[in-house]
Amino acid sequence: MKVRFSSVISPLIIAFAPLVAFAEPRPDSVSCGSVNRGGLGNPIGLARTGPGYEIPAMWWQRGNRFATSELVGLIRRAAARVARDHPGAVLGVGDLSRARGGAIKHHRSHQSGRDADLIFYALDARKRPMRPGNFLPRYRGDRRATHASSPEWMKLPRQRWFDAARNWALVVALVQDKTAEIERIFVSLRIYRWLLDAGRGAGAPADVIAAVTDVLRVARGRQDHGDHFHVRIRCSAQDIRVGLCRPYLAPPPPDRTKWRWGIRCPR
């Protein structure tokens, strides 16, 4: 009796179709809408620790560790580069976004997986690198931090000093990344000046200084970002195509506070 090849292979294809579909590559992450009214599709979670960085307990418990693949990769690469060039450095990572994006406590933005808060590198009295803690130190004019105002006001158990060299190295690593493109890095005026002074003091080339000043922005108002970097990356081509990612802020709601609901991303 002759058996047709097609009659044998067809049932096999049907039987294994679910396995084939399951094995297909997972779609990349998608940033949808605006950073202050948006969503996040196929989110990527940042591991608690990695080469050169860690998420302190307070931020890990919040669970806002999700972002696009571009932002998560950027943090990993930049932290590893600083740790390689400046041994002993550990970058503290704060809030990114919620797993599906949308409104997040303590922030007006961080809704679409393109924002990250990074804690400044610090030195102790003997100029040794200090690990990040569950607070955001605020630095005085002499570059020393004795207290923190976030998440609540507290006197620091140990004094620390702003690590200008490592913080400058981090900004350069972020700006020079080959995959993710920085849109803005928000800091206070005091931090802005310290960073550029560190770059010039280290003899950074003019094009590097120009690239940093092109994205470094002085934040004003209540949240002047004098205790952390607020990093924001640009929409990728896929974000724009699939998620209608917008490079501008959404108009504020009628009550002038912040949008309490985001935008649902396509699955």
PyMOL commands that set and color helices and strands:
alter all, ss='L'
color gray80, all
select helices_A, chain A and resi 5-23+57-62+69-85+164-175+189-201+206-215+237-243
alter helices_A, ss='H'
color red, helices_A
select strands_A, chain A and resi 30-34+37-41+44-45+49-50+53-54+66-67+91-93+115-119+122-123+129-130+136-139+144-150+154-162+182-187+216-218+228-233
alter strands_A, ss='S'
color yellow, strands_A
deselect
rebuild
show_as cartoon
